[in-house]
């Protein structure tokens, strides 16, 4: 078995010919079968997992069984229980690592998960706004009717982040509750609400674009440092993104300065076998051309699209791969160690909290969030979620 270790920081920047040859010579060592969870069968995340699985089968004889899950909990439960190797998850993987929102629950708490790889493709994640309104930037959303999706923390957090970019909160807009995501777009078309959070390429956004109201997307100025800081304080997983695919007039020749975060986010438990983690990231990079065109968004796994300074730590074996290929640096290693320290603080806080946790569910969540925030602040970290 490969031996994975933390190298001295200075070595992370060294890319020698010997290192290149060593990396090329390493054999990919994957099990005969693996199981992944992913979004539903009609999702791009599922299609990408299947495309990657086909590549692994063809190149290495490793069979991947992809299990669709209809919500975040159903996708992450098998990973928590050790019944699957990986989850091609959404941003709930970050919520799980932090032990917040749907994971601020006695059956969950913070999870020791690690990133294997992510996909950041040409689409963005934004508020779709009715095109008959003069909304150019998030600040223009003041006083507008904004959809709130009951039971969907990720979408509502995205909306909150966009409002924050514009210096707004939910108190500055008219919140309109909907029981589901698709219903909110029906509401925009019907004139009952003005905006709802989505990806720029989703079918509801396309339907809105072809409706009498049309569609618009607020522009996020890449140079607006204060706006990005406000957004990061709410949802630090967003990154500036030049969107080249989307409903309305977004295209390669008419890009939109907006924001995005990876989807899917391929995560594993911290204790995933080093050989599997290393073999996966090497196989994905070495054979990129064999799968990049076989599913929508699969081109987002290229090394150039990997955010190596994101909000969830990488698996140690993935760090080892990036070190060997020269993609790692002192700064990235320092960031990785901070993320691991943060996760350790969360895990210790959870262990202490559970020793005398209240039996009442509402009190449980409230007291855990307080204990979590206190532990993070005492260790010098921002709680972000409170």
MARKEDREN-241108 format. One line per field, with one value per residue (C-alpha): residue number from 1; residue in one letter; z, y, x. Coordinates in Angstrom, 3 decimals, m for minus. Layout:
# MARKEDREN-241108
n = [NUM;...]
res = [A;...]
w = [Z;...]
v = [Y;...]
u = [X;...]
This chain:
# MARKEDREN-241108
n = [1;2;3;4;5;6;7;8;9;10;11;12;13;14;15;16;17;18;19;20;21;22;23;24;25;26;27;28;29;30;31;32;33;34;35;36;37;38;39;40;41;42;43;44;45;46;47;48;49;50;51;52;53;54;55;56;57;58;59;60;61;62;63;64;65;66;67;68;69;70;71;72;73;74;75;76;77;78;79;80;81;82;83;84;85;86;87;88;89;90;91;92;93;94;95;96;97;98;99;100;101;102;103;104;105;106;107;108;109;110;111;112;113;114;115;116;117;118;119;120;121;122;123;124;125;126;127;128;129;130;131;132;133;134;135;136;137;138;139;140;141;142;143;144;145;146;147;148;149;150;151;152;153;154;155;156;157;158;159;160;161;162;163;164;165;166;167;168;169;170;171;172;173;174;175;176;177;178;179;180;181;182;183;184;185;186;187;188;189;190;191;192;193;194;195;196;197;198;199;200;201;202;203;204;205;206;207;208;209;210;211;212;213;214;215;216;217;218;219;220;221;222;223;224;225;226;227;228;229;230;231;232;233;234;235;236;237;238;239;240;241;242;243;244;245;246;247;248;249;250;251;252;253;254;255;256;257;258;259;260;261;262;263;264;265;266;267;268;269;270;271;272;273;274;275;276;277;278;279;280;281;282;283;284;285;286;287;288;289;290;291;292;293;294;295;296;297;298;299;300;301;302;303;304;305;306;307;308;309;310;311;312;313;314;315;316;317;318;319;320;321;322;323;324;325;326;327;328;329;330;331;332;333;334;335;336;337;338;339;340;341;342;343;344;345;346;347;348;349;350;351;352;353;354;355;356;357;358;359;360;361;362;363;364;365;366;367;368;369;370;371;372;373;374;375;376;377;378;379;380;381;382;383;384;385;386]
res = [X;X;X;X;X;X;X;X;X;X;X;X;X;X;X;X;X;X;X;X;X;X;X;X;X;X;X;X;X;X;X;X;X;X;X;X;X;X;X;X;X;X;X;X;X;X;X;X;X;X;X;X;X;X;X;X;X;X;X;X;X;X;X;X;X;X;X;X;X;X;X;X;X;X;X;X;X;X;X;X;X;X;X;X;X;X;X;X;X;X;X;X;X;X;X;X;X;X;X;X;X;X;X;X;X;X;X;X;X;X;X;X;X;X;X;X;X;X;X;X;X;X;X;X;X;X;X;X;X;X;X;X;X;X;X;X;X;X;X;X;X;X;X;X;X;X;X;X;X;X;X;X;X;X;X;X;X;X;X;X;X;X;X;X;X;X;X;X;X;X;X;X;X;X;X;X;X;X;X;X;X;X;X;X;X;X;X;X;X;X;X;X;X;X;X;X;X;X;X;X;X;X;X;X;X;X;X;X;X;X;X;X;X;X;X;X;X;X;X;X;X;X;X;X;X;X;X;X;X;X;X;X;X;X;X;X;X;X;X;X;X;X;X;X;X;X;X;X;X;X;X;X;X;X;X;X;X;X;X;X;X;X;X;X;X;X;X;X;X;X;X;X;X;X;X;X;X;X;X;X;X;X;X;X;X;X;X;X;X;X;X;X;X;X;X;X;X;X;X;X;X;X;X;X;X;X;X;X;X;X;X;X;X;X;X;X;X;X;X;X;X;X;X;X;X;X;X;X;X;X;X;X;X;X;X;X;X;X;X;X;X;X;X;X;X;X;X;X;X;X;X;X;X;X;X;X;X;X;X;X;X;X;X;X;X;X;X;X;X;X;X;X;X;X;X;X;X;X;X;X;X;X;X;X;X;X]
w = [0.000;m0.774;2.197;2.315;4.547;5.011;3.320;4.551;3.212;1.211;m0.772;m1.982;m4.495;m5.916;m9.270;m10.460;m13.466;m11.097;m9.496;m12.867;m13.859;m10.474;m10.825;m14.342;m13.247;m10.349;m11.116;m10.426;m7.818;m7.645;m6.246;m8.562;m7.525;m5.976;m4.989;m5.283;m4.419;m6.683;m7.527;m9.289;m12.603;m14.583;m13.103;m14.654;m11.484;m12.044;m15.724;m14.798;m12.257;m14.900;m17.437;m14.921;m14.005;m17.648;m17.946;m14.803;m16.094;m19.522;m18.339;m15.044;m14.842;m11.817;m11.824;m10.332;m9.086;m8.937;m6.424;m7.045;m4.036;m4.176;m1.369;0.499;3.447;1.254;m0.675;2.377;4.709;2.874;3.009;6.739;7.262;5.156;2.605;m0.330;m1.150;m2.488;m2.810;m5.887;m3.671;m3.820;m1.392;1.379;1.653;3.104;5.439;6.575;7.292;9.337;11.148;10.289;8.805;8.133;9.779;13.080;14.173;16.817;14.100;12.223;13.565;11.789;9.409;8.755;4.990;2.427;m1.158;m3.926;m6.850;m8.015;m11.252;m12.083;m15.514;m17.678;m15.786;m12.773;m9.640;m9.313;m8.691;m11.789;m11.959;m14.049;m17.128;m16.981;m13.898;m14.052;m11.954;m12.977;m9.711;m6.400;m4.856;m7.269;m5.536;m2.674;m2.238;m4.732;m4.048;m3.499;m3.330;m0.165;m0.656;2.446;3.403;0.923;2.908;m0.001;m2.266;0.499;1.562;m2.040;m2.133;1.160;m0.227;m3.314;m1.176;1.009;m2.052;m2.665;0.975;1.602;3.887;3.877;5.774;2.698;0.346;0.383;1.163;m0.621;0.602;m1.760;m1.017;m3.822;m6.226;m9.443;m7.949;m7.363;m11.087;m11.832;m9.447;m11.319;m14.648;m13.074;m11.669;m7.999;m7.203;m8.873;m8.327;m7.294;m6.879;m9.427;m11.852;m15.069;m17.230;m15.384;m17.289;m15.081;m15.976;m19.653;m19.223;m17.545;m20.334;m22.941;m20.920;m21.417;m18.390;m19.706;m17.534;m16.258;m14.050;m11.635;m12.464;m9.745;m10.313;m9.866;m8.545;m5.853;m2.934;m0.319;m2.078;m2.294;1.365;2.351;0.231;1.697;5.227;4.434;2.059;1.715;m0.907;m3.680;m6.091;m8.903;m12.154;m15.791;m16.824;m20.489;m20.476;m19.338;m20.107;m21.773;m23.588;m21.712;m24.034;m24.956;m26.788;m24.153;m20.776;m17.409;m14.467;m11.709;m9.107;m8.804;m6.661;m7.682;m8.627;m8.096;m5.176;m5.014;m1.362;0.744;4.414;5.873;6.247;2.592;1.613;0.404;m2.685;m3.775;m3.251;m5.036;m7.833;m8.417;m8.721;m10.923;m13.138;m13.464;m14.525;m16.709;m18.609;m18.726;m22.520;m22.307;m20.319;m20.507;m23.392;m22.217;m19.797;m19.310;m17.076;m17.142;m18.637;m15.233;m13.722;m15.509;m13.230;m14.272;m12.859;m9.469;m6.612;m4.430;m1.744;m1.101;2.108;2.656;3.107;0.512;1.228;2.207;m0.809;m3.139;m1.585;m2.214;m5.883;m6.241;m4.508;m6.910;m9.948;m8.768;m8.322;m4.530;m2.663;0.821;0.860;m0.128;2.524;5.180;4.090;4.141;7.682;8.818;7.373;9.156;12.406;12.022;11.463;14.516;16.620;15.367;16.053;19.587;20.252;19.054;21.244;24.315;23.461;23.053;26.598;27.973;24.915;25.522;24.622;22.977;19.246;19.037;22.106;20.731;17.518;19.226;21.928;19.461;17.238;20.277;21.431;17.898;17.526;20.916;20.163;16.774;18.107;20.997;18.417;16.287;13.550;12.255;12.938;9.652;10.662;13.872]
v = [0.000;3.515;5.475;8.927;11.576;15.305;16.621;19.645;22.780;23.868;20.650;21.348;23.909;21.670;20.135;18.107;15.857;12.925;13.885;13.967;10.581;9.109;10.303;8.947;5.612;5.133;2.556;3.349;0.846;0.741;m1.935;m4.207;m2.515;0.814;2.386;6.081;8.090;10.934;13.142;11.669;9.878;12.947;15.141;16.155;14.931;11.407;11.518;12.624;9.823;7.303;8.780;8.562;5.035;3.993;5.408;3.574;0.326;0.686;1.802;m0.035;m2.706;m0.995;m1.168;1.762;1.361;4.762;5.019;7.979;9.921;12.362;14.651;15.582;13.282;10.262;10.885;11.357;8.722;5.766;7.609;8.230;4.556;3.395;1.670;3.660;4.873;8.300;10.821;13.042;15.582;19.196;21.985;19.914;18.222;21.492;21.759;18.213;19.011;22.013;20.206;22.869;23.255;19.769;18.267;20.139;17.009;14.397;11.741;13.799;16.544;17.536;14.895;14.165;14.272;15.009;16.253;13.990;16.269;18.769;19.984;23.668;24.018;26.849;27.535;29.768;29.730;32.845;34.465;34.210;37.501;38.350;40.159;42.876;44.375;46.711;44.519;44.902;44.057;42.427;45.884;46.411;43.592;45.905;45.787;42.962;39.738;36.940;33.219;31.270;27.487;25.671;22.831;23.734;25.241;25.341;27.407;29.810;30.258;31.067;33.714;35.166;35.318;37.248;39.676;40.159;40.985;43.878;44.971;43.539;40.963;39.214;42.245;44.421;42.311;40.727;37.049;34.755;31.141;28.198;24.471;23.566;24.918;24.377;26.082;29.252;29.552;29.027;31.935;34.185;33.431;34.088;37.416;36.409;36.646;38.238;36.023;32.539;30.907;28.330;27.355;29.340;26.267;24.624;23.899;26.234;29.094;28.251;28.253;31.648;32.999;31.973;33.396;36.896;38.169;36.929;36.481;38.501;37.685;40.178;40.980;40.576;42.979;40.996;44.151;44.824;43.609;44.710;42.847;39.643;39.936;40.274;37.254;35.196;36.030;34.330;31.562;31.260;28.537;30.993;32.101;34.700;32.950;34.026;32.258;31.235;29.010;30.025;30.909;34.232;35.801;34.125;32.403;32.148;35.481;37.128;35.968;37.061;38.077;36.082;33.423;29.676;26.827;23.280;20.729;17.885;17.839;14.318;13.597;10.619;9.918;10.873;7.204;6.253;4.011;6.097;3.959;4.513;8.288;8.590;6.260;8.197;11.648;10.316;8.410;11.453;13.685;11.173;10.167;13.507;13.445;10.075;11.350;15.170;15.211;12.281;14.163;17.779;19.541;16.716;19.076;20.819;18.202;19.592;20.610;24.242;24.230;22.763;25.273;24.068;26.668;25.897;25.313;21.533;19.844;17.447;13.823;13.381;11.162;13.816;16.371;13.920;13.724;17.508;17.792;15.312;17.099;20.525;21.949;22.344;25.204;26.385;28.613;25.765;23.503;26.191;26.578;22.793;22.603;25.392;23.531;20.342;22.247;23.773;20.340;18.961;21.811;20.965;17.248;17.870;20.356;17.795;15.056;17.297;18.579;15.097;14.145;16.321;17.061;18.025;15.518;18.101;18.422;22.194;22.769;20.313;22.277;25.654;24.615;22.794;25.861;27.959;25.440;25.194;28.965;29.297;26.546;28.024;31.561;30.351;28.681;31.831;30.807;32.516;30.415;31.578;29.733;30.786]
u = [0.000;1.151;2.399;0.859;2.323;2.564;5.672;7.622;5.947;8.963;8.833;5.335;6.608;9.319;8.524;11.480;11.813;12.134;8.826;7.094;8.454;7.540;3.948;3.648;5.040;2.614;m0.053;m3.683;m4.858;m8.659;m10.995;m12.970;m16.197;m17.145;m20.444;m21.262;m24.334;m25.421;m28.379;m31.424;m31.191;m32.254;m29.503;m26.198;m24.453;m25.771;m24.802;m21.287;m20.905;m21.971;m19.528;m16.677;m17.728;m17.586;m14.077;m12.921;m14.427;m12.833;m9.406;m8.974;m11.652;m13.204;m17.000;m18.918;m22.490;m24.221;m27.083;m29.418;m30.676;m33.550;m32.356;m29.197;m29.806;m30.527;m27.307;m25.100;m26.563;m24.923;m21.592;m21.975;m22.792;m19.849;m22.091;m20.672;m17.183;m18.100;m20.882;m21.200;m22.917;m23.974;m23.194;m24.797;m21.402;m20.107;m23.091;m22.367;m18.730;m19.881;m22.725;m25.292;m28.779;m30.199;m27.085;m27.542;m29.379;m28.623;m28.251;m25.654;m23.437;m20.190;m18.849;m15.151;m15.455;m12.779;m12.897;m11.624;m12.483;m15.078;m16.604;m16.973;m18.488;m19.768;m23.007;m23.489;m25.631;m27.713;m31.040;m33.210;m35.104;m38.135;m36.903;m39.570;m37.896;m34.925;m32.622;m28.992;m27.206;m28.222;m28.702;m31.610;m33.511;m34.495;m38.265;m38.712;m40.633;m38.103;m38.937;m38.120;m38.254;m39.445;m37.116;m34.346;m31.501;m29.049;m31.306;m32.293;m28.676;m27.809;m30.516;m29.288;m25.739;m26.857;m28.814;m25.735;m23.630;m26.015;m25.947;m29.421;m31.041;m34.413;m35.716;m35.099;m37.234;m40.672;m40.249;m42.710;m42.746;m43.144;m43.414;m41.022;m38.462;m40.445;m43.512;m41.505;m40.815;m44.479;m44.993;m42.566;m44.251;m47.669;m46.487;m46.733;m43.020;m39.992;m36.943;m35.831;m32.413;m31.253;m28.509;m28.399;m29.053;m31.939;m35.200;m37.312;m34.966;m35.376;m39.164;m39.040;m36.849;m39.449;m42.363;m43.827;m41.856;m38.519;m35.453;m32.515;m29.540;m27.940;m24.319;m21.683;m18.819;m15.575;m13.873;m16.511;m14.407;m16.909;m19.711;m17.699;m16.722;m20.374;m21.263;m18.423;m19.565;m22.885;m21.757;m17.957;m18.242;m19.201;m16.488;m16.490;m17.335;m17.595;m20.791;m20.962;m24.049;m27.501;m31.085;m31.718;m28.809;m25.925;m23.462;m19.783;m19.987;m22.193;m20.785;m22.134;m19.963;m21.596;m20.808;m20.711;m19.537;m18.656;m21.291;m20.959;m18.563;m17.133;m16.459;m15.438;m15.002;m11.643;m10.745;m11.254;m8.360;m5.400;m4.921;m8.527;m8.368;m5.024;m6.096;m9.304;m7.754;m4.954;m7.387;m9.659;m6.780;m4.928;m8.073;m9.875;m10.271;m12.021;m15.028;m15.113;m17.619;m19.754;m22.049;m23.148;m20.627;m18.061;m15.482;m15.447;m13.096;m10.024;m7.169;m7.565;m11.110;m10.187;m10.439;m7.581;m8.320;m11.975;m13.997;m13.734;m10.333;m8.951;m8.184;m4.526;m3.896;m5.314;m2.966;m0.126;m1.109;m1.205;2.169;3.705;2.325;3.472;m0.023;0.338;2.014;2.911;m0.151;m2.464;m0.973;m1.478;m5.109;m5.608;m4.258;m6.585;m9.575;m8.549;m8.044;m11.514;m13.015;m11.220;m12.625;m16.113;m15.738;m14.476;m17.277;m19.834;m18.396;m18.550;m22.025;m23.463;m22.469;m25.286;m27.394;m31.036;m33.735;m36.013;m35.231;m35.697;m33.564;m30.998;m30.493;m30.437;m27.982;m25.737;m25.493;m24.571;m21.973;m20.602;m20.262;m18.560;m16.049;m15.163;m14.771;m12.620;m10.345;m10.154;m12.612;m15.745;m18.870;m20.523;m23.699;m25.464]
